[in-house]
Every structure is written in C-alpha cells, then in structure tokens.
Amino acid sequence: MVKTKRRYVCQACGSLSHRWQGQCADCAEWNTLVEDAPASVFSLKHDLSAGGRAIAFERLDAPSEPLVRLPSGLAEFDRALGGGLVPGSAILMGGDPGIGKSTLLLQSAGAVAKRGASVVYVSGEEAAGQVRMRAGRLGLADAPIKLAAATGVRDILTTLGQGAPPALLVIDSIQTMHSDTIEGAPGTVSQVRGCAFELIRYAKENGVALVLVGHVTKDGSIAGPRVLEHMVDVVMSFEGERSHQYRILRALKNRFGAIDEIGVFAMAGAGLEEVANPSLLFLSGREEPLAGSAVFPALEGTRPVLVEIQALIVRLQSGATPRRAVVGWDSGRLAMLLAVLESRCGLNFSSAEVYLNVAGGYRLSDPAADLAVAAALVSALADKPLGTHAIWFGEVSLAGEIRPVSHAGLRLREAAKLGFGTGYGPADAEPGSSGLNYRGLRRLANLVDRVMADA
C-alpha cells in the first residue's frame, strides 16, 4: 500500500511544506501553515492543482507600449525579419559551415553598435582575437561591441546581470553553450534545450533582442532538438553555394512578420554586400538566345526574383538507362512533368538523358515554375531557342492544363521593370497593368505549339 504523507500549505504565499512550523520559510509570515488533505507520494509529485502561486490575468485590450523595432543596419536583413529586430525576441539562425553566418551577424552587430545601442557578442567557437581579426577585415575595428569568448551560460548571465541589459545579444553558437545544472557535454539535446531556455528567458524579461547561431546537420536542418525551433520567435536559414557569390537569408518562421521573405547578399572581399536587385544577379550572362533556356519569375514572400532555368537533352544511341539529373528543383516534379509531356503532348523523352539546372545555384520550390521548366525542356528537345525577352510561369496539372498561380501581376511588373516584353502564363490569370504583352495558355500542348511557332 502506498504510504501517505502530511503536507502543509501557506495561506499567504501558497508555499508547500511537509512539516508544520510557526513561520513560513518562503514569505516569513507567522501561523499561516495549514494542514492539507493527506496525499500519496504519487499525488504529491504529480498533482499540480494546488501549491502554486496565483497569476494575474490581463485584458486583451489593456494599454501597453508599442514595441519599436531596432534596425539591424542591413536593409536585406531587416527585410527578411519583417522590418527589424523586435526587443525581447529570440532569433535562431542556421546555415552550412562557412556560409557566412558569423560574418553577417558581426556586420549587423557593428552597425547597431555604431548607432549608439549596446551590443554584446559572445563567441563560443572562436577566441576573442579571432573575432577581432575578422572585425578588422570587415572595417569594424572601431565598433563599440562588447566582445567575449565564453561557453558557460551561468557566467554569461551573471555578467549581463551586473549592468544594464544590452539592446542586442548574439550567441555564436548555441551548440557550444554549457549549463552546469544539466549533465552532458555541450551540444547534447538536454544542454541545447536548457541553455536556450535560460537565454530566451533572460531576453524576454529584459527586452533584449537575442540571436542564436545554430549548427545544421548534413541534410540542412538545424541540429539539436526540434523543440528549439518552437521556443524561438524567428527561425532563419542562411543559404547559398560556396562556388557562387550570392547568399540568401530566408525566414522559415516569423511571429512578427511574413514568412518566406528573403534577403539577398553577395560575398565580397570586405564581407557581405547587399543585393538590392537580385534578378540582375541571377540573369547575368544572357546576351544571346540559347536553346533550353527559359526565364521564370519566382516569388519569395513579397519579392519577385527572376531566375534562369536551363535544360539539356542528350539522345542515347544504345539501350542504356537514361539519366535524370536536377540541380535546384525537385526531381520528383521533373519526373511528373516529363510524363505529362509524353502522355499529353506526344513528346519522347524516354530514350534521352535529361539535365535540368537553375542558374546561379538558386533553389526553387514554387509550383509556378512548371511552365518555365516545360518550356526549357521543349526548347532543348527541339534545339530551338526561346525569345530572350519572354518569361514563363504557371502550374501544370496531370491533365496537361495550365493552372493559375498567385500574384501574376506582381511577377509581370518585375519582368517589365527589367526590360522583358512578353509573358506566358495561365489563361485565367489577371496580368493587371504591367505593360507586358501577356499571352495566356490553357493547355501544355499550346506551349509546344507556341515554342515551335516562335522559334
């Protein structure tokens, strides 16, 4: 039989004690301990209906001071954040090793510090001298940043508690932090979760904008427990290919703004440079029309980005199994599109190798890219170039229909701004007043006829 124990509850503060005493040990009030109903050992550990402290509820329309965003000093960074750093927010930034996460945050921290705000940069991976060397290369040697190389969360919070809270706190990285109250080496699930919880609580209580750098696994997801992404307010991914100069900062979760917004940077000798018009970056080198090349107006959040889709068809003479190689797009989507082209349009890709590439190392996830990919494939198969001043967008169904996509007018206006004159898309789309010559297509067979006629 389970043994029961007596317990006494303070009527002033709700503190729980297992023996009676004249004075409450928590609130120091006298004669306030009253015996509660006997409870088993199990209920003492798991019953949370008593023994706590009452919380105060607030009205939804209660007056409060509006939060003023803190500009990061980089317009592209602010765009991806939704307008700047929110005081008391926690931001988790992930990315491949060497992609430029520390460089981006150091540049932003330097810009914030130069405007007079207090900034603390804690590095757990590099010595202070190494961070100082990078700051000198970026032209930030005179930025008034409070720099420290530490991994103990207790030491960091104790030091921060001795003065006024900073406006921005950067932790590089959360996988190197260690809490002496939790067993395990830095980087383990319990350590990452516990350290992040303590740092986020400090940021919320003191109105500090907290940025945590996170490592990624080999498949690109942020290392550590999945609950870490739920604990923070913003999750950002810093993407790019090392062989290309561009970098994309993408918001995957944002409690204070729209998701899927991007900021585009270019890696240069003096650090990361902002790219105000990324379409020019991805469309560079298109002076002559080439077969298998189509321009697609992708949409990232509210920003249209024009990218080039390249296709190559190689006929096989022997009975070898043809290859399907894709870079920057979904291989399953390509297989579906090839099947639709063969079944609905009568084109033969079964005896040919198909290679598809999104120029510039860009990664596409927009279903509106179906029509541009199909145009590039048909152009490569016929060896006839498309018009250099035409764009293609639209979703292709299994029946071969061209289905409408979102924000057609926004895509067309961006193309017109860059000098494009013709747009091909769904017949039911509303092009708006873009100034382009818009030609609607209802079926994929109309695309094949159009490519053959215009080539």
N, C-alpha and C positions, 0 to 999 in steps of 0.2 A: 504494500500500500504506500502511496506517495505521501511523504511527510509534509505537513503544512507548517508554515512559519507565520509569525505575527509580523505585522508591519504598521507603521505609524506615519501619518500624513500631516504635514504642517498646514494649518488653515490659513496662514498668511502668504506663503510663497509656493505651496504645493510640493515641497521637498519630501522625499521618501526616506524613511529610516526604518531599520529592522529592530531597534530597541528604543524604549522610551527614555527621554531626557528632558530636563526642565527647559533648556534653551535650544532653539533650532540652530544647527550648525551652519546653515546657509544664510538665513536672514537675521539671525541673532535676536529673534523675538522670543519672549518667555511664555511658557504654558500654552503653546499653540499646537503641540503634537497630540493628535487624536488617533486612537487605535482604529484601523480599518478592518474590514471583514477578513477572516483568515483566508489565505490563498495558498495554493500549492506552489512548489518550486517552479513548475512549468508555467503557471499563470503569472508568477512574479516576473519571469523573463520575457513572456510574450504578450501579456495584456498591456496595451498602450492606451486604454481608455481612461486612466487616472494617473495622477502623479506628475503631470506636466504643468507647464505654465501657460496661462490663458493668453491668447494672441488677440490683437486689436484688428478688427476689420475696417476697411476703408470703402468709401463710396467710389463708384467708377467716375463720377463727375466731380470728384474732390479737386480743389485748386492745387496746382503743382507748377513748379518752374519748368519751362520748356528746356529740353536738352539742346545745347548748342554744339554742333559738330566741330571737331578740330581738324582743320585741313592738314593733310599729310605732307604737303609740299610738292606732290607729284599729281598732276591732273588725271593721269590714267589710273593711278592707284585710287584716287577719290572716286572716279567713275565706277570702278569695279566694286567699291564699298557702298555705293549709293549716295555719295555726297561728302564723305569724310569719316573720320574716326568718332565714334559715339562714346562719350565719357561713361565709364562703368561697363563697357562691353569687352567681351573676350573673343579674340580672333585667332583661329588656328590656320596656319599656312603650311601647306605641304608641297613637295616637289622633288624631282630627282636630284641626286647628289651633283653638285657643281653647276646647277642650272642658274643660280644667281639669287637665291632666297636671302642670304645674308647681305649681299650687295644691295639688293632692293631695300631691305629694312634699314640698313645703315644710312643709305641716301635719304630715306624718308625721315629717320630719326635726326639726322643732321639738319635737314630743312626745318623740322619742327623746333629744334633747339635754337636755331639761329633767329627764329621769330620771337624768342623770349620765353618759351614754355619749357618746363622742367622735363628732362628725358633721362631715363635710366636704361642702360643696355647691359644685360647680363649674359655673358658667353660661357657656356659650359663645355664647348668643344675646342675653343682656341684660347691661347694666352692673351693677356691684355696687349702685349707688344705686337702680336699678330693682327689683332683688330685695329690697333693704331697704325700699322703699316698699310692696311687696306684703306683706312680713312685718309691717309696721306695721298694714296694713289687716286682716290676719288675727289681730292680737293676739299676734304672736310676736316683737315687737321685742326682748324681753329673753331670747330663747332663745340659749344659748351655741353657736351654729352657726359653724363656720369657713367663711366665705364667700370665694369668689374668682371673678373673671371672667377666664378663660383658655381658650385653644384648643390650646396646644402640649402634646402628650402627654409629651414629654421633660421639660418644665418641671413638669408636674403630678406625674409620678413622682419626679423629683428632690426636689421639695418634700416629698412624702409620705415619702420615704426618710430625711429628716433627723430625724424624730421617731417616736413610737410609731404603729403603724397605727390608723386610726380604726375604730370599730365599723360605721359606715355611710358609704358614699361614693356621692354622687349626681352623675351626669354629665348635664347638660342642654344640648345633646343630642349623641349620638354622631356625627351628620352634620356637626357644626361642628368636630370634633376634627381635628387635623393632626399627622402624623408627618414629621419631617424626613428620615427614612430612606427614604421612599416618594415617588416622583414623582406629581404630580397635585394638583388642588385639593381642599379639604375637601368631603366628600360623595360623592366618586367611589367606585367599588366597591373599589379597592385600598386607599384611605385608610380607609374604614369598616371593612373587614376587618382591616387591620393595626392600627389604633388599638384596636379592640375586643379583639383578641388580646392586646395588651400590657396593657390594663387588666384583662382577665379573669385573666391570669397573675399580676398583682400581687395581685388579690383572693384567688386560690386559695392562693398562697404565704403570705399574711399573715392569712388568716381574716377577710377584710373582706367585709361584705355590700355588693355593688355593684349599683346601679340605673342602667341606661342608658335615657335617653329616646330614642325613635326616631320619626322623621317617617313619615308614611304617604303613599301615592300616592292618586290620585283615586278608585281603586276600593276603598280602605280597607285594603290590605295594607301591611305595613311596608316602607318604602323601603330600598334597598340590596341587597346580595347575600343570597340565600336562606340561604347558609351561616351568616349571622349568627344566625338563629333556632336553628340546630343547635349553635352554640357556647355559647349561654347555657343556664342551668338552667330558667329560668321565662320564659315569654312571656305578657304580659298585654295586654289591649285595653281601653281606656277609651272607652266608647261613650255615645251619647246624642244627642238632638236639641236644637239650640240654642233652639228655640221652647218646649221643655219644661224643667222644672227638674230632672228626675231625671238621674242619671248611673249607668251600670253598669260596674263593673270586673270583667272576665271573664278567667279563667285559661285560655289556649289550650294551654299546655304547662307541666307542673309535675313535675319529678323528685322532689319532696319531698312531694307531696300529690295529691289528686284533681283532675282537670281538670274544666272546665265549672262550677266553683264561681264564684259571683258575689258581689260586694259592691255594695250599692245606696247611692247618695249623692244628696242634693238640693242644688242650687246655691242659696245664700242670699247675703245682703249681706256676711256675715262669713266667707265661704268655703264649703267643702263640709261639709254636715251628714250624719251617718249616718242611714239609714232602717232601723230595726230590723224593721219590718213592712211590706215593700214592697207587699203585697196591698192594704192600705188606700190606698196612693198611686195604684195603677192602677184601683181600683174606686170612686174618689170621684165623686160626682155621679150615682149610680144610685138616686134616690129613687123614681121612677115607672117602671113596666114599659113598655118601648117595643118595637115590632116590629123585628126584625132584630138583636137584641142577645142574646148568649149569653156565659156566663162559663166560662172554661177554666182548669183548674188546671195550669199549666205547671210543669215540673220543671227546675231549673237546678242540676246536680250533686246535692246532697242537700237543696236548698232548694226547696220548692213555692212558686210565686208565682201568685196568681190574677189573671188579666187578662181584660179585656172585649173580645170580638170583635164588630164592628159590620158589618152588611151592608145594602146599599141596592139595590133592584131598580127600574129605570125602564123601563116599556114604551114601545116605539117605534111610532109610527103609520106612518111611511114605511118604505121599503125600505133605509134606511141600515144600514151595518155596525155592529152593537152594540159598544160598548167594554167592555173588561175592565181595571179599574184596581185594583191591590192595593198596600197600604201595610203593611209589617211581616210579610208572609208570602210564600211562593214562588208566583209567578204560574203556573208550570207545574203546581204541585199544585192550584191553584184550577181550572185548565182540566180536569184529570183528574177532580176531584170533580164539576164541573158535568156532565161526560159521564156519570159514574156515576148521578147524579140523573136525568138524562134517559133513560138506557137502562134502568136497573133500577127506577126509581120512577115513570116516566111524566110527570115534570115538564118544562115547556117553558121553557128559558132562552135559546133561540136567537134570539128576537125581542126580547130585553130587554138593557139595559145593566146590568152587574153591577159594583158598587163594594164593596170589602172593606177594612176598616181595623182594625188592632189599636190599641186606645185607649192613649193615653199615649206614643205613639211607640215602643212595645216591639216587638222583633223576635223572631218565633217560628221555631224550626227543629224543634220536637218533632213527630213524626208523629202523636202522640196528639191533636193539635188538629183532626184531620179531622172528628170527630163534632161538635165545637163549631162549626166553620165551616159544616158542613151544617145544623145546627140554626138558625144565624143566617140562612142563605140561605132555608131553607124558611119561617121566620118572616117574613122580609121579603117573600117571594113571596106568602104568604097574607095579609100585613098583620095578623098576629095575634101579640101579644107572648108571649114565653115567661114562665115563672114567675120572679119576681125572686129566689127563694131556691133556685135549681137550678143545678147545674154539669153540664158535658158533657165527656166525654173518651173517646177511642177511635180506633183507626186503621181506615180504610175501605179495603177491597180493591177491585179492579176488578170482582169478582163481586158487590159490594154487601154484603159481610159486615163485621161489626164485630169486629175482631181485638183480642186482649188487648195491653195495654201494661204497662210496668214500673211498679212502686211505686204500684199503685192505692190501697192502704191509706194511704200517706203523703199522697197527693193529697186523699183524702176527709177525713182528720183535719185537714188545714189548712183545708178548707172548713167543717167543723163548728166549728172554733175561731172562724171569722169569722161564724158565725150562719146558715150555709146548712143547709137541711133535707133536700134531695133531691139525689141524684146519679145521673146516667145514664151508663152505660158498657158495656163488653163483658159479655156474659152469663157468660163463663168467668173473669172477674176475681175475685180474692179481696178483698172490701172490708175484712175484718178488723173490729175493734171500734171503728168510727169514730163510731157514734151517728147516722149519717145513714140516711135511708130510701133504700136503694140499689135501683135498678131496672135490671136487665140487658137489653141489646138484642142480638139476634143478627144482624139484617139492617138495612140502611138504610131499607127500607120500614117497619119497625117504628117508626123515628124519625119518619117522616112521619105515620103514624097517631097516634103519641103527641102530636106537636105539634098536630095538628088536634083531638084529643080534649081536651087540657088547655087549649087556648087559649080 
